[in-house]
Amino acid sequence: MAVAEEGDAGPAWRKPAGFALGLIAFFAILLTPPPPGLDEIGWRVAGGALLMAIWWLTEALPVAVTALVPLILFPALGVMTAKVTASAYGDPLIFLFLGGFLIAAAIERWGLHQRIATRVLSLAGGRPSLIVLGFFSVAAFLSLWVSNTATAAMLVPVGLSTLRAFDPPGDGGSITKGLSNFRAATLLAIAYGATIGGVGTLIGTPPNALFAAYARDELGQEVSFLGWMGIGLPVAVIMVPIAWLWLTRVAFPLKGVARLHTGPSADGPKPKPQPFSQPEILTAAVFLLTALLWVTRPLYQNVIPGWRIGDTEVALFGALLLFILPSGRLGTPPLLDWSVTTRLPWGTLILFGGGLALAEAIENSGLAAWLGRGLAGLEGVPTIVLVIALAAIVIGLSELASNTAIAAIFLPLVGAAAGGLGENATALAVPAVLAASLAFMMPVGTPPNAIVFCTGQVSIGQMARAGLALNVIGLVVIVLIGYPLALLILG
């Protein structure tokens, strides 16, 4: 799951200029009369939305700080009361993410990610292309359940240690073109795998859950954990092998990289794998139980009359078990203690709440309906053209700003456009949500890209060259796979 991303420092003037531009745009709207068909409240919301969009895009303030603006602005402008605005920051799906964060913290604390990575790499047998595929697969799988930032941070050290085994002997050994390509492909596999895996589940990246909350609150359609997996997981499963082939066959050919012969000889003793520790076993059991309950929830959610178990309740149940179950025998500390919460990405949860508050204001003020009427002139444009244009714009913007912020800006706009065009708003929003998480070109595009770039083993040119093609591939997969599945499952 992605956390709220902060870009690089950029030009020194960007943040103050963005701050000033946002205020100028806001007051310019407040001081002008609303356009025909929109009342004063809706026009004020438009000003607040534009202010937040500019500040998010330029990172004039930390994105989580900008997400707090509705708590001040909307009550002050008479748009919504403070109580109603604040309720968005306590949405149940925010606690779904909180439960996911806690489960991820336990996986990291007890080293389950390292065991998975080590096992997959052993299956690769020292073959460079399969090592890249192994890192790709592990990163994508972990990112279904764990923050993509945490996934990349956990796997990059494993990747670097693996790459060191391929270094030429001696200080004077030269790095061949093939070995340089292998380094770039391996590290980018971690970054791209973490990014791609995030689209597979509702907790994989914040835009997914933001979409589910928007669909429930503003469009009146429930998007379950299993329902989203039916859309996002096929996209991830298709993207991983295509991206792997692109990296290892085209962008960074691995010719000249010899297979690494490691381990004991055929005649020597075979090393015994380290046994699972009790904390690993218990953490894995809680993780698997939670995942199973998420997937099978439609079968039991109403098994007791009057009780309805949702995805959020399942996530918090799994987290609660981690705080209860002892890490050893009875009397030993639990698998998790409260100290881990100091390292949770609280900024992501605040950003999530700000996006929901903005979406609710746009919908309730009549601004969404007004925008929808304004977009009715596009009725003759084929839907597939709109989907392509929408996804391309969102991918481009996500290279420069937080993907959650971009989703928060575009979801109400897509909903309004769909209403004006007579399209299914829920299905039309899916391409935008998927596109927000499929940005591969720039180090500031996603936290995994930034983490990999900071190793010094991948240049901006290498990342941009590989990422541009994957942006296009991602766009094609969204249009040919993601949108049709959205129509089938949510239409």
MITOR-141510 format. One line per 3 residues: number of its first residue (from 0); their letters; for each residue x, z, y negated of C-alpha. Coordinates in steps of 0.1 Angstrom, whole numbers, padded with zeros to 4 digits. Layout:
NUM	A	X:Z:Y; ... $
END
This chain:
0	MAV	0000:0000:0000; 0014:-0009:-0034; 0020:0016:-0060 $
3	AEE	0016:0010:-0097; 0045:-0012:-0106; 0067:-0009:-0137 $
6	GDA	0086:-0039:-0148; 0121:-0041:-0161; 0129:-0030:-0196 $
9	GPA	0128:-0066:-0209; 0135:-0075:-0245; 0137:-0045:-0267 $
12	WRK	0109:-0058:-0289; 0084:-0064:-0261; 0069:-0029:-0258 $
15	PAG	0065:-0021:-0295; 0053:-0056:-0301; 0028:-0053:-0273 $
18	FAL	0017:-0019:-0286; 0011:-0033:-0321; -0006:-0064:-0308 $
21	GLI	-0030:-0044:-0287; -0041:-0023:-0317; -0044:-0053:-0340 $
24	AFF	-0066:-0071:-0314; -0087:-0039:-0309; -0094:-0033:-0346 $
27	AIL	-0099:-0070:-0353; -0128:-0069:-0328; -0142:-0037:-0342 $
30	LTP	-0142:-0050:-0378; -0160:-0082:-0370; -0197:-0086:-0360 $
33	PPP	-0205:-0092:-0324; -0212:-0128:-0313; -0247:-0140:-0307 $
36	GLD	-0262:-0125:-0275; -0240:-0095:-0273; -0248:-0061:-0289 $
39	EIG	-0225:-0037:-0307; -0217:-0016:-0276; -0207:-0046:-0256 $
42	WRV	-0185:-0059:-0284; -0167:-0025:-0286; -0161:-0026:-0248 $
45	AGG	-0146:-0061:-0253; -0122:-0046:-0279; -0112:-0017:-0255 $
48	ALL	-0107:-0041:-0226; -0085:-0064:-0247; -0065:-0035:-0259 $
51	MAI	-0059:-0023:-0223; -0051:-0058:-0210; -0025:-0063:-0237 $
54	WWL	-0009:-0029:-0231; -0009:-0034:-0193; 0006:-0069:-0195 $
57	TEA	0033:-0060:-0220; 0038:-0024:-0205; 0037:-0011:-0241 $
60	LPV	0030:0022:-0224; 0034:0032:-0188; 0006:0015:-0169 $
63	AVT	-0009:0049:-0158; -0009:0061:-0194; -0029:0030:-0205 $
66	ALV	-0053:0037:-0176; -0062:0070:-0194; -0074:0052:-0225 $
69	PLI	-0110:0050:-0214; -0112:0088:-0213; -0106:0088:-0250 $
72	LFP	-0119:0054:-0262; -0153:0050:-0244; -0167:0084:-0254 $
75	ALG	-0154:0080:-0290; -0170:0045:-0293; -0203:0057:-0278 $
78	VMT	-0199:0034:-0248; -0201:0061:-0220; -0201:0099:-0221 $
81	AKV	-0169:0117:-0212; -0185:0130:-0180; -0195:0095:-0168 $
84	TAS	-0161:0080:-0178; -0142:0108:-0160; -0163:0103:-0128 $
87	AYG	-0145:0070:-0122; -0112:0089:-0118; -0128:0109:-0089 $
90	DPL	-0141:0079:-0070; -0141:0085:-0032; -0118:0055:-0027 $
93	IFL	-0091:0073:-0047; -0092:0100:-0022; -0090:0074:0006 $
96	FLG	-0057:0064:-0010; -0046:0100:-0013; -0052:0105:0024 $
99	GFL	-0032:0074:0032; -0003:0086:0010; -0002:0119:0028 $
102	IAA	-0001:0102:0062; 0027:0079:0050; 0046:0110:0038 $
105	AIE	0045:0125:0073; 0057:0092:0088; 0087:0092:0065 $
108	RWG	0094:0129:0069; 0098:0127:0107; 0115:0093:0109 $
111	LHQ	0089:0073:0127; 0097:0042:0106; 0133:0043:0117 $
114	RIA	0124:0046:0154; 0101:0016:0151; 0127:-0004:0132 $
117	TRV	0155:0004:0157; 0133:-0005:0187; 0123:-0039:0172 $
120	LSL	0160:-0047:0163; 0170:-0039:0199; 0145:-0064:0211 $
123	AGG	0161:-0090:0188; 0193:-0088:0209; 0217:-0095:0181 $
126	RPS	0202:-0130:0173; 0202:-0134:0135; 0169:-0153:0132 $
129	LIV	0151:-0127:0154; 0166:-0099:0134; 0151:-0113:0103 $
132	LGF	0118:-0117:0121; 0121:-0081:0133; 0125:-0067:0098 $
135	FSV	0097:-0090:0086; 0073:-0077:0113; 0082:-0040:0109 $
138	AAF	0079:-0041:0071; 0045:-0059:0074; 0032:-0034:0100 $
141	LSL	0043:-0003:0082; 0029:-0017:0049; -0006:-0019:0065 $
144	WVS	-0006:0019:0063; 0023:0030:0041; 0030:0022:0004 $
147	NTA	0049:-0011:0002; 0074:0006:-0021; 0080:0034:0005 $
150	TAA	0082:0008:0033; 0109:-0012:0014; 0128:0020:0004 $
153	MLV	0128:0032:0041; 0139:-0001:0056; 0165:-0013:0031 $
156	PVG	0191:0012:0043; 0184:0001:0079; 0188:-0035:0069 $
159	LST	0221:-0029:0050; 0236:-0010:0080; 0226:-0039:0102 $
162	LRA	0242:-0064:0079; 0275:-0045:0078; 0278:-0051:0116 $
165	FDP	0281:-0088:0108; 0308:-0084:0081; 0340:-0103:0089 $
168	PGD	0369:-0080:0101; 0395:-0068:0076; 0394:-0066:0038 $
171	GGS	0403:-0102:0034; 0376:-0117:0056; 0356:-0144:0037 $
174	ITK	0318:-0145:0036; 0305:-0178:0049; 0275:-0196:0035 $
177	GLS	0256:-0188:0067; 0264:-0151:0064; 0254:-0151:0027 $
180	NFR	0221:-0167:0037; 0216:-0142:0065; 0220:-0113:0040 $
183	AAT	0195:-0128:0016; 0170:-0137:0044; 0172:-0102:0059 $
186	LLA	0166:-0083:0027; 0140:-0106:0014; 0122:-0103:0048 $
189	IAY	0119:-0066:0041; 0105:-0072:0006; 0082:-0100:0015 $
192	GAT	0071:-0083:0047; 0061:-0052:0028; 0042:-0072:0002 $
195	IGG	0024:-0094:0028; 0014:-0065:0051; -0002:-0047:0022 $
198	VGT	-0031:-0072:0020; -0042:-0064:0056; -0061:-0031:0051 $
201	LIG	-0080:-0014:0024; -0052:0012:0019; -0025:-0015:0021 $
204	TPP	-0024:-0020:-0017; -0045:-0006:-0045; -0062:-0039:-0055 $
207	NAL	-0079:-0040:-0021; -0095:-0006:-0026; -0103:-0013:-0062 $
210	FAA	-0122:-0044:-0051; -0141:-0023:-0025; -0151:0002:-0052 $
213	YAR	-0161:-0026:-0076; -0182:-0044:-0050; -0200:-0011:-0041 $
216	DEL	-0206:0002:-0076; -0212:-0030:-0096; -0223:-0056:-0070 $
219	GQE	-0242:-0034:-0046; -0222:-0045:-0015; -0204:-0022:0009 $
222	VSF	-0169:-0034:0020; -0158:-0013:0050; -0123:-0008:0063 $
225	LGW	-0130:-0030:0092; -0147:-0056:0071; -0117:-0060:0048 $
228	MGI	-0094:-0062:0078; -0114:-0092:0090; -0103:-0109:0058 $
231	GLP	-0069:-0095:0049; -0053:-0091:0083; -0056:-0128:0093 $
234	VAV	-0040:-0137:0059; -0011:-0113:0066; -0007:-0125:0103 $
237	IMV	-0006:-0161:0092; 0017:-0155:0063; 0044:-0136:0082 $
240	PIA	0056:-0164:0106; 0053:-0190:0079; 0073:-0170:0055 $
243	WLW	0099:-0162:0082; 0103:-0199:0091; 0106:-0208:0054 $
246	LTR	0133:-0181:0049; 0154:-0189:0080; 0149:-0226:0083 $
249	VAF	0147:-0239:0048; 0155:-0215:0020; 0184:-0197:0038 $
252	PLK	0195:-0217:0070; 0213:-0194:0094; 0237:-0220:0108 $
255	GVA	0271:-0206:0115; 0260:-0170:0119; 0270:-0160:0154 $
258	RLH	0249:-0137:0176; 0261:-0101:0173; 0272:-0087:0206 $
261	TGP	0266:-0050:0205; 0261:-0022:0230; 0279:-0014:0262 $
264	SAD	0292:-0040:0286; 0271:-0050:0316; 0293:-0027:0338 $
267	GPK	0293:0002:0315; 0268:0030:0313; 0235:0023:0294 $
270	PKP	0228:0047:0265; 0197:0067:0269; 0172:0064:0240 $
273	QPF	0167:0096:0221; 0135:0114:0233; 0106:0117:0209 $
276	SQP	0106:0150:0191; 0074:0170:0190; 0068:0164:0153 $
279	EIL	0072:0126:0159; 0047:0127:0188; 0022:0147:0168 $
282	TAA	0026:0126:0136; 0022:0094:0157; -0009:0108:0174 $
285	VFL	-0025:0117:0140; -0016:0082:0127; -0031:0064:0157 $
288	LTA	-0062:0086:0157; -0068:0079:0120; -0063:0042:0125 $
291	LLW	-0087:0042:0155; -0114:0061:0136; -0111:0037:0107 $
294	VTR	-0115:0006:0129; -0143:0020:0150; -0163:0037:0122 $
297	PLY	-0193:0013:0124; -0199:0026:0160; -0202:0063:0151 $
300	QNV	-0207:0067:0113; -0244:0076:0117; -0242:0093:0151 $
303	IPG	-0255:0126:0137; -0288:0122:0118; -0282:0128:0081 $
306	WRI	-0244:0126:0085; -0225:0096:0072; -0188:0095:0079 $
309	GDT	-0170:0071:0055; -0134:0057:0054; -0125:0084:0028 $
312	EVA	-0136:0112:0051; -0115:0097:0080; -0084:0095:0058 $
315	LFG	-0087:0131:0045; -0094:0143:0081; -0061:0128:0092 $
318	ALL	-0043:0143:0063; -0058:0177:0070; -0046:0176:0106 $
321	LFI	-0010:0171:0093; -0013:0203:0072; -0027:0222:0102 $
324	LPS	-0007:0211:0133; 0026:0229:0137; 0058:0209:0138 $
327	GRL	0070:0229:0168; 0056:0257:0188; 0028:0279:0173 $
330	GTP	0041:0297:0143; 0064:0270:0131; 0058:0251:0098 $
333	PLL	0031:0224:0098; 0039:0187:0099; 0033:0186:0062 $
336	DWS	0035:0212:0035; 0022:0210:0000; 0056:0204:-0015 $
339	VTT	0054:0167:-0004; 0026:0162:-0029; 0051:0163:-0058 $
342	RLP	0065:0130:-0046; 0031:0112:-0042; 0025:0082:-0066 $
345	WGT	-0001:0100:-0087; 0002:0072:-0113; -0013:0048:-0089 $
348	LIL	-0044:0070:-0085; -0048:0073:-0123; -0044:0035:-0127 $
351	FGG	-0070:0030:-0100; -0094:0053:-0119; -0088:0036:-0152 $
354	GLA	-0096:0002:-0137; -0129:0015:-0123; -0138:0030:-0156 $
357	LAE	-0131:-0002:-0174; -0151:-0022:-0148; -0181:0001:-0152 $
360	AIE	-0181:-0001:-0189; -0179:-0039:-0188; -0208:-0040:-0164 $
363	NSG	-0231:-0014:-0180; -0226:-0025:-0216; -0239:-0060:-0210 $
366	LAA	-0205:-0076:-0216; -0203:-0089:-0180; -0237:-0105:-0183 $
369	WLG	-0228:-0121:-0216; -0195:-0135:-0202; -0215:-0148:-0172 $
372	RGL	-0239:-0167:-0195; -0209:-0181:-0214; -0193:-0194:-0183 $
375	AGL	-0225:-0211:-0171; -0211:-0243:-0186; -0187:-0245:-0157 $
378	EGV	-0215:-0249:-0133; -0205:-0285:-0125; -0170:-0276:-0116 $
381	PTI	-0165:-0275:-0078; -0161:-0239:-0065; -0129:-0247:-0047 $
384	VLV	-0113:-0258:-0080; -0123:-0225:-0095; -0109:-0206:-0066 $
387	IAL	-0076:-0224:-0068; -0073:-0220:-0106; -0082:-0183:-0104 $
390	AAI	-0058:-0175:-0076; -0030:-0194:-0093; -0035:-0176:-0126 $
393	VIG	-0036:-0142:-0109; -0004:-0149:-0089; 0014:-0160:-0121 $
396	LSE	0004:-0129:-0140; 0012:-0106:-0111; 0048:-0118:-0114 $
399	LAS	0049:-0100:-0147; 0026:-0070:-0145; 0011:-0044:-0122 $
402	NTA	-0010:-0060:-0095; -0035:-0032:-0098; -0038:-0037:-0136 $
405	IAA	-0043:-0075:-0131; -0070:-0068:-0105; -0087:-0043:-0129 $
408	IFL	-0087:-0070:-0156; -0100:-0099:-0135; -0126:-0083:-0112 $
411	PLV	-0152:-0079:-0139; -0144:-0113:-0153; -0148:-0129:-0118 $
414	GAA	-0181:-0110:-0113; -0194:-0123:-0146; -0183:-0158:-0138 $
417	AGG	-0199:-0157:-0104; -0232:-0146:-0120; -0231:-0174:-0145 $
420	LGE	-0224:-0200:-0119; -0248:-0187:-0092; -0219:-0180:-0068 $
423	NAT	-0214:-0150:-0045; -0195:-0126:-0067; -0181:-0105:-0039 $
426	ALA	-0167:-0135:-0020; -0154:-0151:-0052; -0135:-0119:-0061 $
429	VPA	-0115:-0119:-0028; -0091:-0147:-0038; -0082:-0129:-0070 $
432	VLA	-0076:-0097:-0051; -0054:-0114:-0025; -0035:-0133:-0051 $
435	ASL	-0027:-0101:-0070; -0007:-0089:-0040; 0011:-0122:-0032 $
438	AFM	0038:-0125:-0059; 0072:-0132:-0045; 0094:-0148:-0073 $
441	MPV	0106:-0121:-0097; 0124:-0088:-0092; 0098:-0072:-0115 $
444	GTP	0069:-0088:-0095; 0066:-0061:-0069; 0085:-0028:-0062 $
447	PNA	0099:-0042:-0029; 0114:-0071:-0048; 0130:-0047:-0073 $
450	IVF	0144:-0024:-0045; 0160:-0054:-0027; 0174:-0069:-0059 $
453	CTG	0190:-0036:-0067; 0212:-0038:-0036; 0232:-0065:-0053 $
456	QVS	0229:-0087:-0021; 0202:-0110:-0035; 0204:-0129:-0068 $
459	IGQ	0175:-0137:-0091; 0181:-0174:-0083; 0178:-0168:-0046 $
462	MAR	0146:-0147:-0050; 0130:-0172:-0074; 0138:-0202:-0052 $
465	AGL	0124:-0186:-0020; 0095:-0169:-0038; 0082:-0200:-0056 $
468	ALN	0076:-0217:-0024; 0059:-0186:-0009; 0037:-0183:-0040 $
471	VIG	0025:-0218:-0032; 0021:-0211:0005; 0002:-0179:-0004 $
474	LVV	-0021:-0199:-0026; -0028:-0224:0002; -0035:-0196:0027 $
477	IVL	-0059:-0178:0002; -0079:-0210:-0003; -0080:-0222:0033 $
480	IGY	-0082:-0188:0051; -0090:-0159:0027; -0119:-0174:0008 $
483	PLA	-0137:-0189:0039; -0134:-0156:0057; -0148:-0138:0026 $
486	LLI	-0178:-0162:0026; -0182:-0156:0064; -0179:-0118:0063 $
489	LG	-0192:-0109:0028; -0213:-0140:0018 $
END
